[in-house]
């Protein structure tokens, strides 16, 4: 079982528009409504793969009730932690060329009692989890050290932790040695305090995160592929994608693929790349099913082309 923790979930509305004209009335050609948040997306991708997943998340108000209903409809076991504030609603505008404009609401502020309830629920379900995926930004009311405390408690329970967060929350959690961290290129650059212009720069940054405490680093580099740096070695994976429909949740789908494939080694990296490539071909934040995957298009190598410039340099 893969347990996911999403401290700041959302109800996501995605509208496909012909072009984004600022100040004009836009008429959408398609729309979707999905439960959102990084951990939520990981659970959705795990469930789509036919694996058991439990999603622990604070939920409040009508949006929170709808998130729980949508998740249950996708075969996900939901463990809601009731909160007084309403779950946030986010909006995404997707253009035909793949450009995505997102408006993310701040979400509710959790009280100290609600924060304790969230940790208690995680502790209750951690014992039966092979992996715990802790994902996304922290809501107001939770200190940056909250993830660090969660990682420490999870390790005491014997569970492995995958952490997908950034900024002070990531920095604080690294000292508790999460089993894998999953930054994107911008988050990786931010974590080491310098820009990334080549694959070699990204490798060095991932190695630096390991010196800070991460046991493994799974770095999503967008169109440039993905890196896995761990005790077992350094691997680079990529797959050509000719048509990008939406990149919402692609990194979350990658993490789900990585964890369902065991969470270590080149085979897990190949699964991560396959899931990410499939996700960007789907609308909104739809998570790929096995039928959407094309493993034959994935290439994984230990011979990393360190001099290759990143098509999307990170600053």
Buried (B, 14 or more C-beta within 10 A) or exposed (E): BBBBBBBBBBBBBBBBBEEEEEEEEEEEEEEBBBBBBBBBBBBBBBBBBEBBBBBBBBBBBEBBBBBBEBBEEBBBBBBBBEBEBBBBBBBBBBBEEBEBEEEBBEBBEBEEEBBEBBBEBBBEBBEEBBBBBBBBBBBEBBEBBBBBBBBBBBBEBEBBBBBBBBEEBBBBBBEBBBBBBBBBBBBBBBBBEBBBBBBBBBBBBBBBBBEBBBBBBBBBBBBBBBBBBBEEEBBBBBBEBEEBBBBBBBBBBBBBBBBBBEBBBBEBBBBBBBBBBBBBBBBBBBBBBEEBBBEEBBEBEEEBEBEBEBEEBBE
